[in-house]
Amino acid sequence: MKYLRTSLICIFLMQLSFPVKAEKSDSNGLTDILLINSYHYTFKWTNDITNAVVKELPEADDYRISIEYLDTKRFSFQRQEVLYVEYLKEKYRTLDIKGIICSDNDAFEFVLKHGKEIWGDVPVTFCGVNELFKYDINSTNYFGVEEEIAIAQTLELILTLQPDLKELIVVSDSTLNGILFADQFLRAARAINFPVDYDLIYATSVELLGETLKEVDPEKRAILLLSLYLPRNGAVKDMILEADFLKSCLDVPVYGTWDFLFGGFILGGVINTGEEQGRLAAQLLKRKLAGETFPPGYLVKPTQTMVVDYNKLKYYNIDLSLVPKKALVLHEPENYFRKYRQEILIVCSVLGFLIVINIILLRLLNEKRIAEAKLRKSEERLELALDGANVGLWDIDLENKAVYINKWVSGLLGYGDSGIARVTIGDWIKTCHPDDLGQVNEVLHMHLSGKVHDFNTETRLQTSSGEYKWFSLHGKVVEVDQNSTPRRMIGLMLDIDMQKQFEEQLRIAKEKAEESDRLKSSFLANVSHEIRTPMNAILGFSDILLDASIQKEDSLKFLSLIRSSGESLLALINDIIDISKIESGQFNIVIGKFDLHLLFDKISHIASTLINTYNRDIELIIEKGVDQASLFIESDQYRLEQIINNLISNAIKFTSRGHVKLSYTIPDNNTLEIRVTDTGRGISKEDQGVIFERFRQINPDPKINIGGTGLGLAISKSITELLGGTICVDSAPDQGATFRVRIPCKYL
């Protein structure tokens, strides 16, 4: 709950940080539809409804769908309701919502209570809502899809599949839907005069449910699962994830009325599908928006399907002949012989003919076996001539100290590529890298002495080009003499040079990741300092202001300091929000017309204030490239101002004397170049390569705390690139620095 509250507050802060027009947009001709789901996105029922609505109302047909998730399966909603209403008002105040779709009871009740207040009197269609008779719906703007779960039909299916059933265990929970479904079960059982004893369990915890089920005799029992969302460590799991738990407590057939429970959990039931609920709800809203009228509380009925799982029927030894003809059987194996009878007969005839031919051929081949036995050894060596893709084959004659290699290895090592080559073991050893010889000899000796079953090693071999490449060698002794002394060894050689290069890249990437972790830790330390300093000022001066005897002039001074500290905190928060948006790809660029000279004047005022704040004895120079009162361009004024302010702020921080100069030039009709030059400490070539990285801070004197988080230049570089431009620096130690920003723009 705490995390939900924090998330909503963060959303409000992010939205209030930027100006938004109060007028509702025309959405570029799109019809805005709002889908409010009661549950979370990964819940299959909700996901099926959402996908069906999106498919039925595509953007290609000029619909634009906004989606909200109340997530009431896992978290309580009542305590956040007021805040959530305000959040929705703020979020949708610029959109003209034409219609609303609600899925399940919580979303429907929320819209009944707050919908008109937030979005006005717009058409509302609903699906997945139980016990509709409890709601007073007297408006023609409310209509939807009926969801009466087929409990009576499912009970009849249970009796059909298990005619000797002694007791039915009905499992529900204490959620709103769980109680509603339990009431529907009781009404259905009375309506059909259900002849079997049943035990209705309202599960409140995993432990109590487990203890209750373990006491039940599984003989001739079954479970009807209505709802099962039990708290586990502060949250609940989806019902399908409780399958193993339920089975471990009571291994009997489980029935249900929801399609998302199939897949190894329930045996069968008469089900509703989220896909059809969502599709019908979207179709109703589409008809309403097209001008069709409905009476108050108009409902359409979805189709319900009887479904059983073949694997579960087999597992519980239920006679397949008891399955009703109209039932859909999942995972039922196909009768391939019946389906492909003609094809199988043709194949069998062909196979019979081939068998006769093979018998004749075997008689002919038998006469050649003696000759083939004599040629087998040379055939094995001839097989080495077959080239694999980047695979080398080798055959070592240990008795004659000769090595036979195939065409690929021969060409690679410079012995020609005409076919199988014969080289001496000495020549083979010469190609090994000197640093690897010891390891290769050791592994070879261990294999030849029988200490290891296979010969496996990695080494660098000198290729025909003179360079060393990595290869893996794998082989085995295949012939020994009467004294068990190895005589012949064969194997293969794989080119693993790219793999080694990749491993080296992984090592470098790991080092970079560790460096990134270090920088982030440094960033967190800097952020904590940047937050504590203004917060201490705010709290300290606030305590002083509480003293009634303080003079008015001092009060104004302290209030000014509190405001300054607050602005520092706001700037820090804006930097963190900006870098988060940039990393998530949600950073927006808004192109508009503005006066560049007016922007320079504004920045000049801010820079002068910074110079006074830092108590710097430096001159601020503003140089405008065009001698006219105004220069209007098209670009993102706010982001350009953000870039220049970051560069000016850095220049002032690192300049103790001399000047800071802001200027611009117009290289061509479509480009603007802005320069910020200072006479400060300068930046070394080494540091110039990292100053634009996130969390990096370059401070020539570690004893002096210059403040900041290391995000300013990184944000400036990212914004410049989003504007389609470039940023660079020219500097040397003790010679000042010049930052150049080139961006495309349109001059008006």
N, C-alpha and C positions, 0 to 999 in steps of 0.2 A: 504493500500500500504506500509505503514511504517513497518507493521509487516512482510510482505512478504520479504522486503529487509533485515530486521534484521534476519529472519530465514535463508535466503540464506547465509548471512555472517557467521552466527554461523556454518552452515554446512561446509563452507570452512575452518574455524578455526579448527573444529573437525577433518577434513580430513588431514589438514596440520600438525596436532600435532603428527602424527605417520608416520613413514617411510613406503612407499609403493613401491614395485618393479615396474619398468616401463614396464617390459615385459608383454605381454598379455598371460593370462593363457589358458590352453586347456580346462578348465571348466569341467575336469573329464569326458570327452566324451559327455557332454551335448551341445545341439545346443541353443545358446543364442538368444532370440527373444526380441525385445523392443516394447512395446505397449505405444503409446503416445496419451492420451485423451485430448480433448480440454477443457472438463468441469470437475467438481468435482465428487468425488466418490459416494456421496449420491444422485446425480442426477440419477434417475431411468434409463434413456436412456443410460447414460455412464456405469452405473452398469451392465445393461443387456449386453452391448457390451463386457465389461471386463469379465464377467462370461462365456460368450459364447466362447471367445478366450481362456481362461484358460482351459475350458472343451475340446475344440477341439485340443489344443496343451498341453497334460498333461505331467508332468515330467516322468511318467511311460514310455512314448515314447521317452525319452531322450531330451525333450525340457525344457528349463528354461526361464521363462518369467520375464522380468523387466518391471515395470509399472510406468509411469509418468503422472501427472495431471497438465495441464496448468491453470485450474480453471478460465477460461475467462468469464464464466457466471456471476461471482460475483466480479471479480477484473480486473482492467486494466493490460495488460501484456507488452505493448510496452516499458515502462520505465525500466523494469527489464530484457529486452531481452538480452542485452549484457552480463550482469552478469550471467544470466541463461545459456547462451551458454558456458561460461567458467566453470560454475559448472558442466554441463554435460560432458564436455571434461575431467575434473578431475575425475568425478565419474566413467566414463566408459572406462577410458584409459587401464584398466587391463582386460576388457572383449572383446572378439571377437564377436561383434554383427553380426549375419548372416542375419537378416532380420528385417524390421520395419513395424509395423501396425499403421496407423494414423486413429483416429476417429474424424470426423467433420472438418470444414474448418480451424479453427485456428491451429490445430495440423498439418494439411496437408500443410498449407502455411509455417509454421515454418520449417518443414522437407525440403520442396522445397528450402528454403532460406539457411538453415544451416546444413542439414542432411549430405551432402557429406563432409563438413568441419569437422564434429564431428565424424561420423562413417564410412566415406568412401562411395564408390559407391556400396551400398548393395541394394538388392531388397526391394521395398517399396510397400505395398498394403494399400489401403485406403477404408474407408466406411463412410457413413453419410456426404459426401461432396456434396454441392450444387453448381450449376452453373459451372460445370466442363469445359464448353466450353470457359470460361474466362481464363483458365490456359493453357499455352503452354507446353504440355507434349509430348516430342518426344523421350523418352527413353523407351527401353524394360524393364527397371527395375521398371517402375511405372505402376501399374494396380490396379483395385479395384472393388468395388461394387457400382452400380449406385444408387443414391438416388434422384429420382424425385418425390416429394410428390404428391400424387394423388388428386390434387385440383379439376380437372375437374370432376373426378368420384364422389368426395364428393359433388360438386355442384349439380350433377344429383341426388344424394341420397337426398339432401335437398328438391329439387323440388318434388321428389317422395313422401316423408313423409309429406311435407307441400305444397300441390298443390295450396293453396290460399295465399301463401306468398306474402306480399306487399313490404317488404324491407329486405335486408340482410345487417347486420352490420358486416363489416370485421375489426377485431382488430389485429394489429401487433404493433411492437415497433421499436425503432430506432437503435437496435443492427444490426450487420452485417447480421445475419441470418434473422432478422425481415425484413430488406429491401429486401433481396433476395426473401423471401417468398412472399412479397407483389408484387414484379415484376412478379413472377410465377403466382400469382392469376390473375393479369391483363391480362397476356397472355392467361390463361385458360378461363377466362370469354369471351374474344374476340373469342377464338377458338370455343367454343360451342354456341356462340351467346346467352349468359345468359339473359333470358327475364325479370328478376326482377331487380328493382332499387337496387343499393348497395351504401353504404357509407364506404369508406376505411379510417380507423382511425389509424394514426401513434402515438401511446401512448408514451409520454415522461415522464409523472409523474402520480402517483396514483391519485392526486387531480384532474388534468385536465381530465383524463379518466373518473373518477367518475362523474364529472360535465357533461361531454358530454353524457354519457350513461343515466343519470337520466333524461335528456331532451327528450329521445326517447320514443315514444308511444309503449308499448309492444304488442299492438294488431297486430297479424299476422306478427310478426317480428322474426328473428332468428339471431344468432351470429356465424360467422365463425372465430375461434380463430387460428391465424397463429403463433404468438409468443407473449409472455407477460412476460418480465423480467424487472420489474420497480424498480428503486432504493428506498430502505427503510432504512433509518439510515446508509447510506454508503454502503449497500450491497443489493442484490436482493434475492427474494424468488423464489423457484421452482414454475412453472406454476400451478401445481396441488394445491398449497397452496393459490392461488388467487381465488379459486372457490367461497368461501363465499363472498368475496369482489365483484366479478362480479355479483353474484346473487343478492346481496343487492342493486346494482345499476340498474340492468335491468334483471328481472326474465323471460327470454325467453330461448327456446332451444339453446344449444351451441353445435357446431360441430367442429371437429378437425381431424388432420391426424396423431396423435401420440398415441401409445398404452398406454403411461404412464399417459394420461389425463383421462382415465376411472377410475371408482371407485367413482362415485358421482359427477363428473364434467361435462363431455361432454355427449351428447345424442348419437352421432354416428359419423361415418366417414369411409373413406377408408384409412386404416392405414399402416404405416411401423413399424416394430418392431426392437428394438435395438438388440435383441437376434439373429435374422436372419442376420442382417448386420454384427455383429461380427463373427458369424459362417462362413458365406461365405468368409469374408476377411481372416480368419485364414486358410480356406481350399485352397484359392488361393495361399497364401504364402507357404503352405505345398507342393502344386503341383510345385511351382517354385523351391523350395529347392530340390525337388526330380528330377529336371532336365528338367521339361516341359518349353517350351518357349512360350511367348505371344507377340503379336504385340504391338507397342507403344500405351499407353492409353487403353489397353484391359479392358472391363467392363463386369460384369455379372449382370443380372437383378434379384432382389429379388421378391418374390411373395407379392402381396398386398391384404389385406383382408378387406371386408366390415363388419363392426361391429356396432351393436346398443345395447343400454342398455335398457332392459325391464322396469326397475324401472323408468327411465326417460320418456319412452314412456307413461307409465301410469300416471306419474305426470303431463305431459303436454297434456293429453287426446288425444294423437295421435292414430288413428285407427291402430290396430295391423295388419289388413289385408293389409295395404299399405307397410309393410316391404317386401322387395324383398326376394324371396325364397333362393337366394344364400348367404344372410346375416347371419352372426353368431350373435345370440341373447344371450347377457349376462344376467344372473340372472333370466332367464325364469323358472317359476315353472314347475316341472314335472307333467304330468297327471298320477297320481299314479293308478287311476282306470283302465286306458287303459293298463298301463304297467304290473299291477299285477291282471288282471281281473280274471284269473283262481284261483289264491291264495285267492283273496277276496271272491269268491263264496264258496270256501271250508271252509274258516273261518266263513262265515255267516251261513253255514249249521251246522257247529259244535256249533256255538253260539246259534242257534235256538234250537238244541237238549239240550244244557246245560240249556237254559231258562226253557224248559219244566221240566227238572229234578229239577231245583231250585224251581219251583212252587210247585212241589210235596214235596220237602224237607221243604219248608216254612210252609206248612200245618202241617207237623209232628212237626216242631220246635215250632209252635204256642202253641201246647199243653203243652210245657215245660216252657213257659214264667213265669207262676206263681211261679213254683219252683225256677227258676233262680233268680227271684226278691228277694226271701228270702235269697238266697246264695250270693247275689251280694257283700255284705259288706265283707264277709269272702274271697271272690275271690279277692277283691282289696288288702287284706293283703297278700294273697298267691302270688299275682303278685310281691310282694317285694322280693320273693325268687329267682326271675330271676336276675342273676348277669350280670351287664354290665361290660365292660372293665374298671376297676378302677373307677367304679361309685357305690356309696353306696346309699341305699334307707332307709328312716326312716319314722316312723308313730308315732306321739305323741298323746296319749289319755290324754288330759288335765284334764278331769274329774276325772280319776283314777290315774293320775300322773305316767303313764307308757309310756315307749318308746319301740316300736317294730322296730328292725333293721334287715336287710337282712344278708345273709351268709357272704358277703364280709366285711361289717362293723363289724360284730360279731367277725370274725377271726382276723381282724386288731386290734381291741381294746382289745382282750384277753377274749372274752366271749364264745369261742368255735366257730366251723364252721359247726355245724350239720344242720343249717337251720335258720329260723326266731327265733330271741332271744328277750326276754322281760326283760328289765332292768328298774330301777326307774330313774326318772329325776335327783335325787341326784347322782346316779352312773354316769349318763351321764355328769353332771356338773363337777365331779371329774376329768374327762379325759381332761378337758380344761386347757390350760396353765393359771396360776394365772394372768399374765399380760393381758390376753385377755378377762377375765370374765366380766369386766365392760362393754366393748364394745358389747359383745354378749348379755348381759342382756338388755342393752339399746336398741339395734336394735329389740330384741324380744318383749320388752314392747311396743315399737312404733308400731309394726305390730299388736299385740294383741289388742291394743287400737284403731286401725283403722287409725292411722296417716300416715302409709305407706301401699301401696297395697300389697307388697311382702316382704318376709323375706330374706335378702341377707347379708351375712357377711363372713369374713375370720378369721380363728382362728387356733391355734396350738393345736392338740390333742395328748395325750400320747398313743403310740401304745403298742402292747403286748411286744415289745422288750425293753420298757422303754424309748425310745427316742421320742421326740416331732417332729411331721410333720405338714406341713401346709395343710389345707383343706378349701375349700369354701363350705358354707352351703346355700342352696336355698330352700325355702319352702313357704307354703301358708295355711291359715286356710280354711278348706273345709266343716266344720260342725259347726253350732252354735245352741244354744237352743232357746227357745221362747223369751228370753230376749236379744237375739243377743250376748250372751256370748259365746266365742269360746269354742268348745268341742273337736275338732280334727284338727290336723295339720299334713300335709305330705310334704315330700320334698326329695331332693337328696343331696349327699355329693360327691364332686370331689377332687381328690388328685392333689393339685397344688404345691407340694413340689418342683418338678423340675422347675416349672415356677418361684417360688421364688428364687431358686438357680440361674436361668438364669438372673433374675432381678438383683441379687447381682453381677453376673458377668458383666452385663451391667454397673452397677455403677462403678465397678473397671475399666472396659474398658474406661468409660467416664473420670475417674480420670487420667488414663494413657494418654488419648488423650489430656486432658488439659495440662498435664505435657509435652507432645510432642510439643504442641503449644508454651509453655513457652521456651522449649529448642530451637525451631526453631527461636523464637524471639531473644533469646540470640545469636544464631548462626548468624543471620542477623546483629546484632550489632557488633559481632566480625569481620564478613566479611567486614562490612563498614570500621571498623578501619584498618583491614589488607590491604584494597585497598587504603584508604586515605594516609596511612603512606608512602608507596613507590611512590604513585602518587605525593604527595607533594614534595618528594625528587627529583623525575624526573623533575617536573615543576620548582622547585627552582633552581636546578643545571643547567637546560636548560637556565633559565633567566641569570644566571651568565655567562654561556658560550657565550651568545650573546654579552657580553662586549668584544670588540676587544682588550682591553688592558690587558687581563688576560694572565698570564704566561703559557708556554706550559706544565710545570710540573703540575701546578694546573689544567689545562684543562684535562690532562690524568687522574688525580686523580678524578675529577668530572665525567668524562666519565665512569670511573670504578664504581663509586657510582651509576650512572644512570643505568649501565648494571646490577648491583647487585639488584637494585630496580625492574628492569624489570623481572629479573629471579624470584624474590619473587612473583611478580604478576602472572607470568606464572605458578609457582608451585601452587598458589592458584586456578587458573583457572583449572589446571589439576586435582586437588583434587575434585573440584565441578563437573567437567565432569565425573570423575571416579565414584563418588557416584551416579550421575544421571544414568550412564550406569548400575551400579549394581542394582539400584532400578527398572530399566526398563527391566532387563534381557538381555542387549545387550553387556555385558562385555565379551570380548574374551580372552581366554587363548591360547597362542601359545607355544607349546612344541618344544624345540630344544636342540642341544648339545652345551655346553659351559664349560669353565674352572672355577671351583668354586674358586680356589686360586687366579686367575686373578681378579675375581669379588671382593674378599675380599681386594685385593690391591687397587682397584678402590675406594671401600667404605672407606678404611683407609684414602685415600687422601681427600675425601669429608668430613669425620669426623674431620680430623685435621683442615680443613678450618673452620668448624663450631665452633670448640673449640676456635680458634683465633677470630672468629666473636663475639662469646658470651663472650670473654675475661675470659675464665675459666682456673683456675690453676689445671687442672686434667691431668692424664696420660691415653693415649689411648693404650689398649692392644689388639693385634690381635693374636689369638691362633688357629692354623690350626691343625685339628685332625689327619692328615696324614703327615708323614715326607717325602714328595716328592715335586718336583717342580710344578707339575700340577695334578689336580684331575678333570677329565671330567665327567659330569653328564648330564642327560636329564631331563629338566624341563623348565619352562618359566623364562628365565634369567631376562627379564625386570621387571616382577612382583615380583620375588624373591628379586631383588635389591630394588624395591619400598618398600617392607615389611621391609627389614633390615634398609634402610635409615630412615623410619618413627620411628623405635624403637631406632636407634642410636640418631636421632635428639631429641626425648623425653628424653633419658637418659642424654644427654648433657645439655638440658634445666634445668633439675631438680637436677643436680649434681654440687655443687660449689667447692668441693675438693675431693681428692681421685682418683678414676680411673673409666673408662668405658671400659668394656671388651667385645669383639666380638669373639665367638668361635663356633665350631661345633663338633658334634660327629656322629658316624655311628652306630646306634643301631642294624641294620641288613642290609642285602643286598638290601633291597628295601625301606629304610627309611633314611631320613636326619633330624637331629635335630640341629637347630641353636639357640644359646643362646646369649642374650645381658644382661650383668650384670653391675650394677652401684652401687656406694656408696652414692647415693643421699638421698633425703628426705624420700623415701619409700611411700608405699600406704597402707591405712587402709583396713581391711577386707570389710568394708561397701562400700568403693569406688571401690574395686576390682570387685564388682558385676556390676558396671555401666560404667567402663572406656572404654569398647568396644562398648558402645551404641553410635549412631550417635548424634553429636552436644554436647556431654558431654565433659566438661573440669574440671579437678580436680586440684585446685590451693590452697595449704595449706595457702598461704598468699595472701588474696584478694587485698592487697595494691600494690602488685607487679604484673605488667602486663607481663606475659610470652609470649604473642602472641599466634597465632594459632587459628584454627576454630573448634577444637573438632572433626575433621574428620579423622585424621591420623590413630588412632588405629582402628576405625570402618572400614576404607578401608582395613587396614592390615588384620583384622579378616575375612572380606568378601573374599579377595583374597586368603587367606590361605584355607578357606573352598572350594572355587572354584578349588583350586589345590588338593583338597581331603585330606587336613591336618587339624591340630588343633593348637590353640594358647592359652597359659595360662600364668599366672604370679604368682610368689612367692615373697611376700614382707610383710613388717611390717613397721610402722612409724619409721623413723630415722635409719632404718637398710638396706637401699638400696632396689633394686628390681632386679629380674631376670625374663626376658621374654623368654619363650621357644616356638619355632615354629617347629612342626614336620610335614613334608610333604613326600608323597611318591615320589620316584625318581628312576632312573635307572643309575647305575654306569657303566662307559665304560672303 
